[in-house]
Amino acid sequence: MERCRLVLSGSGGQGVITAAILLAEAAVLYEDLTAVQTQAYGAAARGGATRSDVIIADSEINFPKVLQPNVLICLTQEAYNKFSSIIRPGGLLITDTRFVKTQRKVDAIQYELPMYATVMEKIGKPIVFNICMLGVLVRKTALVKPESIMSALKARIPSGFLEMNEKALNIGMELVDTGSR
């Protein structure tokens, strides 16, 4: 596998950090890969800017910071404005249509998907917005299997929330499959 460098960004309360942790755990614990995850918070725990870097590889990782991500996910306008310029040329940029209006010409494959709106329509609870985003990421990159994300979720959340999270993961994958762009 080629080393993949990801930046997941948004605001506090959207679950960006949790999603990054789940992705890294899925890679390490269930896919036998190497991963590192770091995070940075803005001034406020809820509503402030958040960024989490994840590197996934099949070999040793010597530096945990992502300077030029292969994959950039922006769940807020602030995150897009701040980080869209750092994406590696030809990389993958994923944004949510409710919260981000893409304005810049970025040398990347761009997917603008209605993740939040679809979660609200089909589940009605924004708490799984981040898991929907993971579904999009898993389907677009095939870095880890959906089953590995579910195994990581099972290890972290109460069993009463598993069905809702699995539905959100599937919604994200379906958004990619239906060609929403």
Helices and strands as residue ranges (DSSP letters): E 4-11, H 16-25, I 26-30, H 31-31, E 34-41, E 49-57, E 71-74, H 77-83, G 84-86, E 91-96, E 108-113, H 115-122, G 126-128, H 129-141, H 146-156, G 159-161, H 162-177
